[in-house]
Amino acid sequence: MSESIDYGNLMHQAMRDLIKQVLHGVQDNGLPGDHHFFITFDTEHPEVEIPSWLAERYPNEMTVVMQHWYDGLDVTENGFYVTLNFGDTPAPLYIPYGALKTFVDPSVEFGLKFENQNDETEEPVGPDDSLLGKLELPEGPEEKAPAAEVVSLDSFRK
């Protein structure tokens, strides 16, 4: 048995389970009201499936938006499939939960940020640092998205 409880990984798993529950609801009932999602993920994750032209355009990470048009949302135990529109070109994606970096619903100012547990260059968070940070969302051509509060796991790390 480990010498300590790995709260960081336990929190990440709980956050992924929450996203899975939300996506199951959207799969079954569609997006309610003004809800929409900005989802940032690691395009280099070995289980990510995206068209090669998107992988070339976004070699490290990518932010997608689920809002007005999406198709084929299929939520699985380890990730989700969805077809999104990129400049009038529908593209199928598979995003494993392990590849997620952020999940934001700006309609209710909710956001989750997954910290890289293996990044040793990050500075530790002290007791005076806030658990909540701000995530600036990308501006689209139609409207500027508001900043959302993001839960950070840095305070739970040793």
Secondary structure as a PSIPRED ss2 file (coil, helix, strand):
# PSIPRED VFORMAT (PSIPRED V4.0)

   1 M C   1.000  0.000  0.000
   2 S C   1.000  0.000  0.000
   3 E C   1.000  0.000  0.000
   4 S C   1.000  0.000  0.000
   5 I C   1.000  0.000  0.000
   6 D C   1.000  0.000  0.000
   7 Y H   0.000  1.000  0.000
   8 G H   0.000  1.000  0.000
   9 N H   0.000  1.000  0.000
  10 L H   0.000  1.000  0.000
  11 M H   0.000  1.000  0.000
  12 H H   0.000  1.000  0.000
  13 Q H   0.000  1.000  0.000
  14 A H   0.000  1.000  0.000
  15 M H   0.000  1.000  0.000
  16 R H   0.000  1.000  0.000
  17 D H   0.000  1.000  0.000
  18 L H   0.000  1.000  0.000
  19 I H   0.000  1.000  0.000
  20 K H   0.000  1.000  0.000
  21 Q H   0.000  1.000  0.000
  22 V H   0.000  1.000  0.000
  23 L H   0.000  1.000  0.000
  24 H H   0.000  1.000  0.000
  25 G H   0.000  1.000  0.000
  26 V H   0.000  1.000  0.000
  27 Q H   0.000  1.000  0.000
  28 D H   0.000  1.000  0.000
  29 N H   0.000  1.000  0.000
  30 G C   1.000  0.000  0.000
  31 L C   1.000  0.000  0.000
  32 P C   1.000  0.000  0.000
  33 G C   1.000  0.000  0.000
  34 D C   1.000  0.000  0.000
  35 H C   1.000  0.000  0.000
  36 H C   1.000  0.000  0.000
  37 F E   0.000  0.000  1.000
  38 F E   0.000  0.000  1.000
  39 I E   0.000  0.000  1.000
  40 T E   0.000  0.000  1.000
  41 F E   0.000  0.000  1.000
  42 D E   0.000  0.000  1.000
  43 T C   1.000  0.000  0.000
  44 E C   1.000  0.000  0.000
  45 H C   1.000  0.000  0.000
  46 P C   1.000  0.000  0.000
  47 E C   1.000  0.000  0.000
  48 V C   1.000  0.000  0.000
  49 E E   0.000  0.000  1.000
  50 I C   1.000  0.000  0.000
  51 P C   1.000  0.000  0.000
  52 S H   0.000  1.000  0.000
  53 W H   0.000  1.000  0.000
  54 L H   0.000  1.000  0.000
  55 A H   0.000  1.000  0.000
  56 E H   0.000  1.000  0.000
  57 R H   0.000  1.000  0.000
  58 Y C   1.000  0.000  0.000
  59 P C   1.000  0.000  0.000
  60 N C   1.000  0.000  0.000
  61 E E   0.000  0.000  1.000
  62 M E   0.000  0.000  1.000
  63 T E   0.000  0.000  1.000
  64 V E   0.000  0.000  1.000
  65 V E   0.000  0.000  1.000
  66 M E   0.000  0.000  1.000
  67 Q C   1.000  0.000  0.000
  68 H C   1.000  0.000  0.000
  69 W C   1.000  0.000  0.000
  70 Y E   0.000  0.000  1.000
  71 D E   0.000  0.000  1.000
  72 G E   0.000  0.000  1.000
  73 L E   0.000  0.000  1.000
  74 D E   0.000  0.000  1.000
  75 V E   0.000  0.000  1.000
  76 T C   1.000  0.000  0.000
  77 E C   1.000  0.000  0.000
  78 N C   1.000  0.000  0.000
  79 G E   0.000  0.000  1.000
  80 F E   0.000  0.000  1.000
  81 Y E   0.000  0.000  1.000
  82 V E   0.000  0.000  1.000
  83 T E   0.000  0.000  1.000
  84 L E   0.000  0.000  1.000
  85 N E   0.000  0.000  1.000
  86 F C   1.000  0.000  0.000
  87 G C   1.000  0.000  0.000
  88 D C   1.000  0.000  0.000
  89 T C   1.000  0.000  0.000
  90 P E   0.000  0.000  1.000
  91 A E   0.000  0.000  1.000
  92 P E   0.000  0.000  1.000
  93 L E   0.000  0.000  1.000
  94 Y E   0.000  0.000  1.000
  95 I E   0.000  0.000  1.000
  96 P E   0.000  0.000  1.000
  97 Y H   0.000  1.000  0.000
  98 G H   0.000  1.000  0.000
  99 A H   0.000  1.000  0.000
 100 L E   0.000  0.000  1.000
 101 K E   0.000  0.000  1.000
 102 T E   0.000  0.000  1.000
 103 F E   0.000  0.000  1.000
 104 V E   0.000  0.000  1.000
 105 D E   0.000  0.000  1.000
 106 P H   0.000  1.000  0.000
 107 S H   0.000  1.000  0.000
 108 V H   0.000  1.000  0.000
 109 E C   1.000  0.000  0.000
 110 F E   0.000  0.000  1.000
 111 G E   0.000  0.000  1.000
 112 L E   0.000  0.000  1.000
 113 K E   0.000  0.000  1.000
 114 F C   1.000  0.000  0.000
 115 E C   1.000  0.000  0.000
 116 N C   1.000  0.000  0.000
 117 Q C   1.000  0.000  0.000
 118 N C   1.000  0.000  0.000
 119 D C   1.000  0.000  0.000
 120 E C   1.000  0.000  0.000
 121 T C   1.000  0.000  0.000
 122 E C   1.000  0.000  0.000
 123 E C   1.000  0.000  0.000
 124 P C   1.000  0.000  0.000
 125 V C   1.000  0.000  0.000
 126 G C   1.000  0.000  0.000
 127 P C   1.000  0.000  0.000
 128 D C   1.000  0.000  0.000
 129 D C   1.000  0.000  0.000
 130 S C   1.000  0.000  0.000
 131 L C   1.000  0.000  0.000
 132 L E   0.000  0.000  1.000
 133 G E   0.000  0.000  1.000
 134 K E   0.000  0.000  1.000
 135 L E   0.000  0.000  1.000
 136 E C   1.000  0.000  0.000
 137 L C   1.000  0.000  0.000
 138 P C   1.000  0.000  0.000
 139 E C   1.000  0.000  0.000
 140 G C   1.000  0.000  0.000
 141 P C   1.000  0.000  0.000
 142 E C   1.000  0.000  0.000
 143 E C   1.000  0.000  0.000
 144 K C   1.000  0.000  0.000
 145 A C   1.000  0.000  0.000
 146 P C   1.000  0.000  0.000
 147 A C   1.000  0.000  0.000
 148 A E   0.000  0.000  1.000
 149 E E   0.000  0.000  1.000
 150 V E   0.000  0.000  1.000
 151 V E   0.000  0.000  1.000
 152 S C   1.000  0.000  0.000
 153 L C   1.000  0.000  0.000
 154 D H   0.000  1.000  0.000
 155 S H   0.000  1.000  0.000
 156 F H   0.000  1.000  0.000
 157 R C   1.000  0.000  0.000
 158 K C   1.000  0.000  0.000
